Amino acid sequence: MKNILIKSSLILIFVALVTSCVSKDKILYVQDIDSALTERELNYESIIKKDDILRIIVTSENMKLVQPFNQVVNPTANNDLTITSQNKLLGYLVNNEGNISFPLLGDIKAAGISRKDLTDTIQNRLRAEYVKDATVDLRVVNFKITVLGEVTRPGNYNFDYNRITLLQAIGMAGDLTIYGNRNNVTVWRDVDGVQKVHKLDLTKSDFIDSEYYYLQQNDVIIVEPNNAQVQAAGFNRNASLYVSIASVLLSLIVVLSRN
């Protein structure tokens, strides 16, 4: 009976160690934020890629003048804008040559150009050739981010806005689980058909200066499990329940051994 008690105790201690708490140094974000982060403007640039779908809306004081340039906007009697339906918005596809075909202006180079620069190009041409007060609003409507691994809700996330940070995307996925490795988060990015991979340490603030802090459409974020989770891969995450059961069984063994 003594050997049984010793073995049971060792098992209980082992399970408790496996399920012990992780050091806060492994789970806290940007731990040097107060000392390392300075007040500076962050570099953000949304680059258009092949197969992107662009929503381009042209407005003017006289909407009838810009009607030929709009696929979703119609002039009304009081000269306001009306959009038929968010589900029926027609977009401009960036083709394999990296161009879009725009009414009257013809083919315009889009892939590899920032959203701001393409907006300025279309707007300047419209003002020079057709409507002097034309204003262009351009957005990428297929802006999608994929988050995989040790997060609460892995999956694909679509965004109506095109300025999304790494932390915001992780927040959309419900944050990293306690088992996620915050020191080695991977971002996959397609750059002109070439896959680029970058590793980021979320416990330090220097990743905010990285070109991967602001995400691009179709970026993939991969959160790997931490070492404790890898080592405990053979154990169920309900191990705390098992510790309780083991404690009860050990108590019963002790009681029975006294009888």
KOLBA-213459 format. One record per residue (C-alpha): residue in three letters; y, z, x. Coordinates in nm, 2 decimals, m for minus. Layout:
% residues N
+--------+--------+--------+--------+
| residu |  north |     up |   east |
+--------+--------+--------+--------+
|    ALA |      Y |      Z |      X |
...
+--------+--------+--------+--------+
% end
This chain:
% residues 259
+--------+--------+--------+--------+
| residu |  north |     up |   east |
+--------+--------+--------+--------+
|    MET |   0.00 |   0.00 |   0.00 |
|    LYS |   0.24 |   0.08 |   0.29 |
|    ASN |   0.19 |  m0.28 |   0.42 |
|    ILE |   0.27 |  m0.42 |   0.08 |
|    LEU |   0.60 |  m0.22 |   0.07 |
|    ILE |   0.70 |  m0.34 |   0.42 |
|    LYS |   0.63 |  m0.70 |   0.33 |
|    SER |   0.81 |  m0.68 |   0.00 |
|    SER |   1.11 |  m0.52 |   0.17 |
|    LEU |   1.12 |  m0.79 |   0.44 |
|    ILE |   1.11 |  m1.06 |   0.17 |
|    LEU |   1.39 |  m0.89 |  m0.02 |
|    ILE |   1.61 |  m0.86 |   0.29 |
|    PHE |   1.54 |  m1.23 |   0.38 |
|    VAL |   1.64 |  m1.35 |   0.04 |
|    ALA |   1.95 |  m1.14 |   0.04 |
|    LEU |   2.05 |  m1.28 |   0.38 |
|    VAL |   2.00 |  m1.64 |   0.25 |
|    THR |   2.22 |  m1.58 |  m0.05 |
|    SER |   2.49 |  m1.38 |   0.14 |
|    CYS |   2.85 |  m1.46 |   0.10 |
|    VAL |   3.01 |  m1.74 |   0.31 |
|    SER |   3.30 |  m1.64 |   0.54 |
|    LYS |   3.64 |  m1.71 |   0.38 |
|    ASP |   3.73 |  m1.92 |   0.70 |
|    LYS |   3.48 |  m2.17 |   0.57 |
|    ILE |   3.61 |  m2.21 |   0.22 |
|    LEU |   3.99 |  m2.17 |   0.23 |
|    TYR |   4.20 |  m2.49 |   0.23 |
|    VAL |   4.49 |  m2.55 |   0.48 |
|    GLN |   4.47 |  m2.21 |   0.64 |
|    ASP |   4.75 |  m2.29 |   0.88 |
|    ILE |   4.99 |  m2.42 |   0.61 |
|    ASP |   5.26 |  m2.16 |   0.69 |
|    SER |   5.28 |  m2.23 |   1.06 |
|    ALA |   5.18 |  m2.59 |   1.10 |
|    LEU |   5.32 |  m2.78 |   0.81 |
|    THR |   5.69 |  m2.89 |   0.85 |
|    GLU |   5.92 |  m3.04 |   0.60 |
|    ARG |   5.90 |  m3.41 |   0.64 |
|    GLU |   5.86 |  m3.72 |   0.43 |
|    LEU |   5.50 |  m3.83 |   0.40 |
|    ASN |   5.41 |  m4.20 |   0.45 |
|    TYR |   5.28 |  m4.36 |   0.14 |
|    GLU |   5.20 |  m4.72 |   0.08 |
|    SER |   4.97 |  m4.87 |  m0.18 |
|    ILE |   4.81 |  m5.19 |  m0.05 |
|    ILE |   4.69 |  m5.45 |  m0.29 |
|    LYS |   4.34 |  m5.58 |  m0.23 |
|    LYS |   4.12 |  m5.88 |  m0.35 |
|    ASP |   3.97 |  m5.83 |  m0.70 |
|    ASP |   4.25 |  m5.59 |  m0.79 |
|    ILE |   4.39 |  m5.63 |  m1.14 |
|    LEU |   4.77 |  m5.61 |  m1.16 |
|    ARG |   4.98 |  m5.53 |  m1.46 |
|    ILE |   5.31 |  m5.70 |  m1.42 |
|    ILE |   5.59 |  m5.65 |  m1.68 |
|    VAL |   5.92 |  m5.82 |  m1.65 |
|    THR |   6.22 |  m5.69 |  m1.84 |
|    SER |   6.57 |  m5.80 |  m1.89 |
|    GLU |   6.87 |  m5.72 |  m2.11 |
|    ASN |   6.77 |  m6.03 |  m2.30 |
|    MET |   6.40 |  m6.01 |  m2.35 |
|    LYS |   6.37 |  m6.37 |  m2.48 |
|    LEU |   6.46 |  m6.50 |  m2.13 |
|    VAL |   6.17 |  m6.32 |  m1.96 |
|    GLN |   5.91 |  m6.38 |  m2.24 |
|    PRO |   5.74 |  m6.66 |  m2.04 |
|    PHE |   5.67 |  m6.42 |  m1.76 |
|    ASN |   5.49 |  m6.16 |  m1.97 |
|    GLN |   5.14 |  m6.15 |  m2.08 |
|    VAL |   5.16 |  m5.83 |  m2.28 |
|    VAL |   5.52 |  m5.78 |  m2.38 |
|    ASN |   5.68 |  m5.94 |  m2.69 |
|    PRO |   6.05 |  m5.94 |  m2.78 |
|    THR |   6.13 |  m5.78 |  m3.12 |
|    ALA |   6.42 |  m5.82 |  m3.35 |
|    ASN |   6.61 |  m5.54 |  m3.19 |
|    ASN |   6.53 |  m5.66 |  m2.84 |
|    ASP |   6.30 |  m5.37 |  m2.75 |
|    LEU |   5.96 |  m5.38 |  m2.58 |
|    THR |   5.64 |  m5.37 |  m2.77 |
|    ILE |   5.30 |  m5.36 |  m2.61 |
|    THR |   5.01 |  m5.46 |  m2.84 |
|    SER |   4.75 |  m5.22 |  m2.72 |
|    GLN |   4.66 |  m5.04 |  m2.40 |
|    ASN |   4.30 |  m5.16 |  m2.44 |
|    LYS |   4.41 |  m5.53 |  m2.46 |
|    LEU |   4.66 |  m5.54 |  m2.17 |
|    LEU |   4.62 |  m5.87 |  m1.98 |
|    GLY |   4.63 |  m5.84 |  m1.60 |
|    TYR |   4.66 |  m6.07 |  m1.30 |
|    LEU |   4.35 |  m6.09 |  m1.10 |
|    VAL |   4.39 |  m6.11 |  m0.72 |
|    ASN |   4.15 |  m6.39 |  m0.64 |
|    ASN |   3.92 |  m6.45 |  m0.34 |
|    GLU |   4.21 |  m6.62 |  m0.16 |
|    GLY |   4.42 |  m6.31 |  m0.21 |
|    ASN |   4.66 |  m6.47 |  m0.46 |
|    ILE |   4.77 |  m6.42 |  m0.82 |
|    SER |   4.88 |  m6.71 |  m1.04 |
|    PHE |   5.21 |  m6.61 |  m1.20 |
|    PRO |   5.38 |  m6.80 |  m1.48 |
|    LEU |   5.63 |  m7.07 |  m1.35 |
|    LEU |   5.63 |  m6.92 |  m1.00 |
|    GLY |   5.27 |  m7.04 |  m0.93 |
|    ASP |   5.04 |  m6.88 |  m0.67 |
|    ILE |   5.18 |  m6.58 |  m0.50 |
|    LYS |   5.02 |  m6.40 |  m0.20 |
|    ALA |   4.92 |  m6.05 |  m0.31 |
|    ALA |   4.62 |  m5.91 |  m0.10 |
|    GLY |   4.72 |  m5.71 |   0.20 |
|    ILE |   5.07 |  m5.66 |   0.07 |
|    SER |   5.21 |  m5.33 |  m0.05 |
|    ARG |   5.28 |  m5.29 |  m0.42 |
|    LYS |   5.65 |  m5.24 |  m0.35 |
|    ASP |   5.68 |  m5.56 |  m0.14 |
|    LEU |   5.50 |  m5.77 |  m0.40 |
|    THR |   5.73 |  m5.62 |  m0.67 |
|    ASP |   6.04 |  m5.71 |  m0.46 |
|    THR |   5.91 |  m6.06 |  m0.40 |
|    ILE |   5.85 |  m6.14 |  m0.76 |
|    GLN |   6.17 |  m5.98 |  m0.87 |
|    ASN |   6.38 |  m6.16 |  m0.61 |
|    ARG |   6.23 |  m6.50 |  m0.70 |
|    LEU |   6.28 |  m6.44 |  m1.07 |
|    ARG |   6.65 |  m6.34 |  m1.02 |
|    ALA |   6.72 |  m6.63 |  m0.79 |
|    GLU |   6.54 |  m6.90 |  m1.00 |
|    TYR |   6.54 |  m6.79 |  m1.36 |
|    VAL |   6.68 |  m6.45 |  m1.48 |
|    LYS |   6.96 |  m6.29 |  m1.28 |
|    ASP |   6.89 |  m5.93 |  m1.42 |
|    ALA |   6.51 |  m5.95 |  m1.42 |
|    THR |   6.33 |  m5.62 |  m1.34 |
|    VAL |   5.97 |  m5.61 |  m1.24 |
|    ASP |   5.72 |  m5.32 |  m1.30 |
|    LEU |   5.39 |  m5.37 |  m1.11 |
|    ARG |   5.09 |  m5.15 |  m1.11 |
|    VAL |   4.73 |  m5.17 |  m1.01 |
|    VAL |   4.53 |  m5.10 |  m1.33 |
|    ASN |   4.19 |  m5.08 |  m1.18 |
|    PHE |   4.28 |  m4.79 |  m0.95 |
|    LYS |   3.95 |  m4.60 |  m0.92 |
|    ILE |   3.83 |  m4.33 |  m0.68 |
|    THR |   3.46 |  m4.22 |  m0.64 |
|    VAL |   3.38 |  m3.85 |  m0.54 |
|    LEU |   3.03 |  m3.77 |  m0.44 |
|    GLY |   2.84 |  m3.47 |  m0.30 |
|    GLU |   2.91 |  m3.10 |  m0.32 |
|    VAL |   3.18 |  m3.11 |  m0.60 |
|    THR |   3.16 |  m2.97 |  m0.95 |
|    ARG |   3.18 |  m3.31 |  m1.13 |
|    PRO |   3.09 |  m3.60 |  m0.90 |
|    GLY |   3.15 |  m3.95 |  m1.03 |
|    ASN |   3.41 |  m4.23 |  m1.07 |
|    TYR |   3.77 |  m4.15 |  m1.17 |
|    ASN |   4.02 |  m4.40 |  m1.30 |
|    PHE |   4.39 |  m4.33 |  m1.27 |
|    ASP |   4.68 |  m4.48 |  m1.46 |
|    TYR |   4.92 |  m4.40 |  m1.17 |
|    ASN |   4.88 |  m4.54 |  m0.82 |
|    ARG |   4.99 |  m4.25 |  m0.61 |
|    ILE |   4.70 |  m4.01 |  m0.57 |
|    THR |   4.63 |  m3.77 |  m0.29 |
|    LEU |   4.29 |  m3.65 |  m0.15 |
|    LEU |   4.35 |  m3.30 |  m0.29 |
|    GLN |   4.43 |  m3.44 |  m0.64 |
|    ALA |   4.12 |  m3.65 |  m0.65 |
|    ILE |   3.91 |  m3.34 |  m0.55 |
|    GLY |   4.08 |  m3.14 |  m0.82 |
|    MET |   3.99 |  m3.41 |  m1.07 |
|    ALA |   3.63 |  m3.36 |  m0.96 |
|    GLY |   3.65 |  m2.99 |  m1.03 |
|    ASP |   3.70 |  m2.89 |  m0.67 |
|    LEU |   3.43 |  m2.85 |  m0.40 |
|    THR |   3.15 |  m2.61 |  m0.48 |
|    ILE |   3.10 |  m2.30 |  m0.27 |
|    TYR |   2.84 |  m2.50 |  m0.08 |
|    GLY |   3.07 |  m2.79 |   0.01 |
|    ASN |   3.16 |  m2.83 |   0.38 |
|    ARG |   3.54 |  m2.83 |   0.39 |
|    ASN |   3.55 |  m2.89 |   0.76 |
|    ASN |   3.39 |  m3.24 |   0.74 |
|    VAL |   3.49 |  m3.44 |   0.43 |
|    THR |   3.43 |  m3.82 |   0.46 |
|    VAL |   3.66 |  m4.09 |   0.32 |
|    TRP |   3.52 |  m4.44 |   0.30 |
|    ARG |   3.77 |  m4.72 |   0.26 |
|    ASP |   3.74 |  m5.10 |   0.23 |
|    VAL |   4.00 |  m5.28 |   0.45 |
|    ASP |   3.98 |  m5.66 |   0.41 |
|    GLY |   3.60 |  m5.64 |   0.36 |
|    VAL |   3.54 |  m5.40 |   0.65 |
|    GLN |   3.42 |  m5.05 |   0.57 |
|    LYS |   3.62 |  m4.78 |   0.75 |
|    VAL |   3.51 |  m4.42 |   0.77 |
|    HIS |   3.73 |  m4.12 |   0.84 |
|    LYS |   3.64 |  m3.75 |   0.87 |
|    LEU |   3.89 |  m3.48 |   0.75 |
|    ASP |   3.90 |  m3.11 |   0.79 |
|    LEU |   4.05 |  m2.96 |   0.48 |
|    THR |   4.08 |  m2.61 |   0.63 |
|    LYS |   4.36 |  m2.74 |   0.85 |
|    SER |   4.69 |  m2.89 |   0.74 |
|    ASP |   4.69 |  m3.19 |   0.99 |
|    PHE |   4.49 |  m3.40 |   0.75 |
|    ILE |   4.81 |  m3.43 |   0.54 |
|    ASP |   4.96 |  m3.65 |   0.81 |
|    SER |   4.65 |  m3.88 |   0.80 |
|    GLU |   4.67 |  m4.23 |   0.64 |
|    TYR |   4.38 |  m4.10 |   0.42 |
|    TYR |   4.58 |  m3.83 |   0.26 |
|    TYR |   4.71 |  m4.08 |   0.00 |
|    LEU |   4.41 |  m4.26 |  m0.13 |
|    GLN |   4.37 |  m4.63 |  m0.19 |
|    GLN |   4.19 |  m4.79 |  m0.49 |
|    ASN |   3.81 |  m4.79 |  m0.45 |
|    ASP |   3.81 |  m4.51 |  m0.19 |
|    VAL |   3.49 |  m4.31 |  m0.18 |
|    ILE |   3.51 |  m3.93 |  m0.10 |
|    ILE |   3.18 |  m3.77 |   0.02 |
|    VAL |   3.15 |  m3.40 |   0.05 |
|    GLU |   2.85 |  m3.29 |   0.25 |
|    PRO |   2.68 |  m2.95 |   0.21 |
|    ASN |   2.76 |  m2.67 |   0.45 |
|    ASN |   2.51 |  m2.54 |   0.70 |
|    ALA |   2.41 |  m2.25 |   0.48 |
|    GLN |   2.32 |  m2.48 |   0.20 |
|    VAL |   2.13 |  m2.72 |   0.43 |
|    GLN |   1.92 |  m2.43 |   0.57 |
|    ALA |   1.86 |  m2.30 |   0.22 |
|    ALA |   1.77 |  m2.64 |   0.08 |
|    GLY |   1.42 |  m2.51 |   0.00 |
|    PHE |   1.56 |  m2.23 |  m0.22 |
|    ASN |   1.68 |  m2.25 |  m0.57 |
|    ARG |   2.05 |  m2.18 |  m0.63 |
|    ASN |   1.95 |  m1.92 |  m0.87 |
|    ALA |   1.83 |  m1.72 |  m0.57 |
|    SER |   2.04 |  m1.42 |  m0.68 |
|    LEU |   1.83 |  m1.40 |  m0.99 |
|    TYR |   1.52 |  m1.40 |  m0.77 |
|    VAL |   1.67 |  m1.11 |  m0.57 |
|    SER |   1.71 |  m0.91 |  m0.89 |
|    ILE |   1.35 |  m0.98 |  m0.99 |
|    ALA |   1.23 |  m0.89 |  m0.64 |
|    SER |   1.42 |  m0.56 |  m0.66 |
|    VAL |   1.25 |  m0.48 |  m0.99 |
|    LEU |   0.91 |  m0.57 |  m0.86 |
|    LEU |   0.96 |  m0.36 |  m0.55 |
|    SER |   1.07 |  m0.07 |  m0.76 |
|    LEU |   0.75 |  m0.10 |  m0.97 |
|    ILE |   0.54 |  m0.12 |  m0.66 |
|    VAL |   0.70 |   0.20 |  m0.53 |
|    VAL |   0.64 |   0.38 |  m0.86 |
|    LEU |   0.28 |   0.26 |  m0.88 |
|    SER |   0.22 |   0.36 |  m0.52 |
|    ARG |   0.32 |   0.72 |  m0.60 |
|    ASN |   0.06 |   0.75 |  m0.88 |
+--------+--------+--------+--------+
% end
